Amino acid sequence: MNQYEIPAMIEDELPAIVHELETTRQFGNALQIMQVLVRFVKRMLTAHNLPVVIKCMRMVDAIYEKGDHIVKNAIENVFILSFSGLQKKCSMAEWRLLSTKIPIILYSVYIQQLYKPGI
């Protein structure tokens, strides 16, 4: 899966962000697409809509598993790096719940980023 294919998958799963993805569709920029997803997830956390956040994480996991190098890089450098910021958007109890629902591949990349020297 490349950066030009992921907007269609996201739109199928999350019709609420179709409008926000329109600008990225023209350019197929994986980094911008992940930024749109992070903004959406932050809004859902602010609204305490955890089922949608969990759905987003599962979808990003599926994209990550099928994605090419560019897509995986964008997910690692935008979506997964946002986890610490996402944690600040919700209560401790919500984060505990969410952290158990983060797909294992994404969670392992997140842990590697946390303990990577220089970050």
Phi and psi in degrees as GROMACS dihedral restraints (atoms count N, CA, C in turn):
[ dihedral_restraints ]
;  ai    aj    ak    al  type     phi  dphi    fc
    3     4     5     6     1  -109.4    20    10
    4     5     6     7     1   178.2    20    10
    6     7     8     9     1   -66.4    20    10
    7     8     9    10     1   -16.6    20    10
    9    10    11    12     1   -84.2    20    10
   10    11    12    13     1   -19.5    20    10
   12    13    14    15     1   -91.6    20    10
   13    14    15    16     1   -23.3    20    10
   15    16    17    18     1   -69.4    20    10
   16    17    18    19     1   -30.5    20    10
   18    19    20    21     1   -59.7    20    10
   19    20    21    22     1   -38.0    20    10
   21    22    23    24     1   -64.3    20    10
   22    23    24    25     1   -40.9    20    10
   24    25    26    27     1   -65.4    20    10
   25    26    27    28     1   -42.0    20    10
   27    28    29    30     1   -64.3    20    10
   28    29    30    31     1   -43.8    20    10
   30    31    32    33     1   -62.8    20    10
   31    32    33    34     1   -35.8    20    10
   33    34    35    36     1   -64.4    20    10
   34    35    36    37     1   -39.6    20    10
   36    37    38    39     1   -83.9    20    10
   37    38    39    40     1   -34.0    20    10
   39    40    41    42     1  -132.7    20    10
   40    41    42    43     1    75.2    20    10
   42    43    44    45     1   -57.9    20    10
   43    44    45    46     1   -20.1    20    10
   45    46    47    48     1   -65.9    20    10
   46    47    48    49     1   -17.6    20    10
   48    49    50    51     1  -111.9    20    10
   49    50    51    52     1    16.6    20    10
   51    52    53    54     1   -55.3    20    10
   52    53    54    55     1   -47.4    20    10
   54    55    56    57     1   -60.7    20    10
   55    56    57    58     1   -42.1    20    10
   57    58    59    60     1   -66.2    20    10
   58    59    60    61     1   -28.4    20    10
   60    61    62    63     1   -81.1    20    10
   61    62    63    64     1   -12.3    20    10
   63    64    65    66     1   -55.5    20    10
   64    65    66    67     1   -43.0    20    10
   66    67    68    69     1   -68.5    20    10
   67    68    69    70     1   -32.8    20    10
   69    70    71    72     1   -76.0    20    10
   70    71    72    73     1   -25.7    20    10
   72    73    74    75     1   -61.5    20    10
   73    74    75    76     1   -37.2    20    10
   75    76    77    78     1   -65.3    20    10
   76    77    78    79     1   -33.3    20    10
   78    79    80    81     1  -107.5    20    10
   79    80    81    82     1   -19.7    20    10
   81    82    83    84     1    61.9    20    10
   82    83    84    85     1    34.3    20    10
   84    85    86    87     1   -84.8    20    10
   85    86    87    88     1   111.7    20    10
   87    88    89    90     1   -62.1    20    10
   88    89    90    91     1   -36.2    20    10
   90    91    92    93     1   -64.0    20    10
   91    92    93    94     1   -44.6    20    10
   93    94    95    96     1   -64.4    20    10
   94    95    96    97     1   -38.4    20    10
   96    97    98    99     1   -62.2    20    10
   97    98    99   100     1   -43.6    20    10
   99   100   101   102     1   -67.7    20    10
  100   101   102   103     1   -33.6    20    10
  102   103   104   105     1   -64.8    20    10
  103   104   105   106     1   -39.6    20    10
  105   106   107   108     1   -61.5    20    10
  106   107   108   109     1   -44.1    20    10
  108   109   110   111     1   -63.5    20    10
  109   110   111   112     1   -41.9    20    10
  111   112   113   114     1   -62.8    20    10
  112   113   114   115     1   -43.9    20    10
  114   115   116   117     1   -60.7    20    10
  115   116   117   118     1   -41.8    20    10
  117   118   119   120     1   -62.8    20    10
  118   119   120   121     1   -46.6    20    10
  120   121   122   123     1   -62.0    20    10
  121   122   123   124     1   -39.9    20    10
  123   124   125   126     1   -61.6    20    10
  124   125   126   127     1   -41.7    20    10
  126   127   128   129     1   -63.9    20    10
  127   128   129   130     1   -40.7    20    10
  129   130   131   132     1   -67.3    20    10
  130   131   132   133     1   -35.5    20    10
  132   133   134   135     1   -67.8    20    10
  133   134   135   136     1   -40.9    20    10
  135   136   137   138     1   -61.0    20    10
  136   137   138   139     1   -35.2    20    10
  138   139   140   141     1   -85.5    20    10
  139   140   141   142     1     1.0    20    10
  141   142   143   144     1    59.7    20    10
  142   143   144   145     1    33.7    20    10
  144   145   146   147     1   -94.1    20    10
  145   146   147   148     1    72.4    20    10
  147   148   149   150     1   -64.8    20    10
  148   149   150   151     1   -36.0    20    10
  150   151   152   153     1   -58.8    20    10
  151   152   153   154     1   -37.1    20    10
  153   154   155   156     1   -71.1    20    10
  154   155   156   157     1   -37.9    20    10
  156   157   158   159     1   -62.1    20    10
  157   158   159   160     1   -44.3    20    10
  159   160   161   162     1   -63.3    20    10
  160   161   162   163     1   -40.8    20    10
  162   163   164   165     1   -60.9    20    10
  163   164   165   166     1   -42.0    20    10
  165   166   167   168     1   -61.5    20    10
  166   167   168   169     1   -44.0    20    10
  168   169   170   171     1   -64.0    20    10
  169   170   171   172     1   -40.5    20    10
  171   172   173   174     1   -65.5    20    10
  172   173   174   175     1   -38.8    20    10
  174   175   176   177     1   -66.1    20    10
  175   176   177   178     1   -44.6    20    10
  177   178   179   180     1   -63.1    20    10
  178   179   180   181     1   -36.4    20    10
  180   181   182   183     1   -60.7    20    10
  181   182   183   184     1   -44.9    20    10
  183   184   185   186     1   -63.3    20    10
  184   185   186   187     1   -40.3    20    10
  186   187   188   189     1   -64.8    20    10
  187   188   189   190     1   -42.4    20    10
  189   190   191   192     1   -61.0    20    10
  190   191   192   193     1   -44.9    20    10
  192   193   194   195     1   -64.4    20    10
  193   194   195   196     1   -34.8    20    10
  195   196   197   198     1   -94.5    20    10
  196   197   198   199     1   -12.1    20    10
  198   199   200   201     1   -73.5    20    10
  199   200   201   202     1   153.6    20    10
  201   202   203   204     1   -79.0    20    10
  202   203   204   205     1  -176.2    20    10
  204   205   206   207     1   -59.3    20    10
  205   206   207   208     1   -41.0    20    10
  207   208   209   210     1   -64.3    20    10
  208   209   210   211     1   -43.7    20    10
  210   211   212   213     1   -65.7    20    10
  211   212   213   214     1   -47.3    20    10
  213   214   215   216     1   -60.2    20    10
  214   215   216   217     1   -42.0    20    10
  216   217   218   219     1   -60.7    20    10
  217   218   219   220     1   -43.4    20    10
  219   220   221   222     1   -64.0    20    10
  220   221   222   223     1   -41.9    20    10
  222   223   224   225     1   -64.1    20    10
  223   224   225   226     1   -44.2    20    10
  225   226   227   228     1   -65.5    20    10
  226   227   228   229     1   -41.7    20    10
  228   229   230   231     1   -89.0    20    10
  229   230   231   232     1   -10.4    20    10
  231   232   233   234     1  -121.6    20    10
  232   233   234   235     1   -61.7    20    10
  234   235   236   237     1   -67.9    20    10
  235   236   237   238     1   -52.8    20    10
  237   238   239   240     1   -68.8    20    10
  238   239   240   241     1   -38.0    20    10
  240   241   242   243     1   -63.3    20    10
  241   242   243   244     1   -20.1    20    10
  243   244   245   246     1   -78.8    20    10
  244   245   246   247     1    -9.6    20    10
  246   247   248   249     1   -55.7    20    10
  247   248   249   250     1   -40.9    20    10
  249   250   251   252     1   -63.7    20    10
  250   251   252   253     1   -39.5    20    10
  252   253   254   255     1   -69.3    20    10
  253   254   255   256     1   -35.4    20    10
  255   256   257   258     1   -65.0    20    10
  256   257   258   259     1   -36.1    20    10
  258   259   260   261     1   -59.0    20    10
  259   260   261   262     1   -33.8    20    10
  261   262   263   264     1   -73.3    20    10
  262   263   264   265     1   -17.3    20    10
  264   265   266   267     1   -84.6    20    10
  265   266   267   268     1    -6.6    20    10
  267   268   269   270     1  -134.9    20    10
  268   269   270   271     1   169.7    20    10
  270   271   272   273     1   -73.7    20    10
  271   272   273   274     1   167.6    20    10
  273   274   275   276     1   -61.1    20    10
  274   275   276   277     1   -41.5    20    10
  276   277   278   279     1   -64.5    20    10
  277   278   279   280     1   -41.5    20    10
  279   280   281   282     1   -63.6    20    10
  280   281   282   283     1   -42.4    20    10
  282   283   284   285     1   -65.4    20    10
  283   284   285   286     1   -39.6    20    10
  285   286   287   288     1   -58.7    20    10
  286   287   288   289     1   -44.0    20    10
  288   289   290   291     1   -63.5    20    10
  289   290   291   292     1   -48.8    20    10
  291   292   293   294     1   -61.7    20    10
  292   293   294   295     1   -41.4    20    10
  294   295   296   297     1   -64.1    20    10
  295   296   297   298     1   -25.5    20    10
  297   298   299   300     1   -79.8    20    10
  298   299   300   301     1   -16.6    20    10
  300   301   302   303     1   -99.4    20    10
  301   302   303   304     1    -7.6    20    10
  303   304   305   306     1   -66.5    20    10
  304   305   306   307     1   126.9    20    10
  306   307   308   309     1   -55.4    20    10
  307   308   309   310     1   143.8    20    10
  309   310   311   312     1   -57.4    20    10
  310   311   312   313     1   -38.0    20    10
  312   313   314   315     1   -66.0    20    10
  313   314   315   316     1   -46.4    20    10
  315   316   317   318     1   -64.6    20    10
  316   317   318   319     1   -40.4    20    10
  318   319   320   321     1   -65.2    20    10
  319   320   321   322     1   -39.2    20    10
  321   322   323   324     1   -67.2    20    10
  322   323   324   325     1   -36.9    20    10
  324   325   326   327     1   -65.3    20    10
  325   326   327   328     1   -41.4    20    10
  327   328   329   330     1   -59.9    20    10
  328   329   330   331     1   -46.2    20    10
  330   331   332   333     1   -63.4    20    10
  331   332   333   334     1   -41.0    20    10
  333   334   335   336     1   -61.4    20    10
  334   335   336   337     1   -40.1    20    10
  336   337   338   339     1   -65.7    20    10
  337   338   339   340     1   -38.7    20    10
  339   340   341   342     1   -61.7    20    10
  340   341   342   343     1   -37.8    20    10
  342   343   344   345     1  -103.0    20    10
  343   344   345   346     1    11.4    20    10
  345   346   347   348     1   -76.6    20    10
  346   347   348   349     1   129.7    20    10
  348   349   350   351     1   -59.1    20    10
  349   350   351   352     1   140.7    20    10
  351   352   353   354     1    89.6    20    10
  352   353   354   355     1    -0.4    20    10
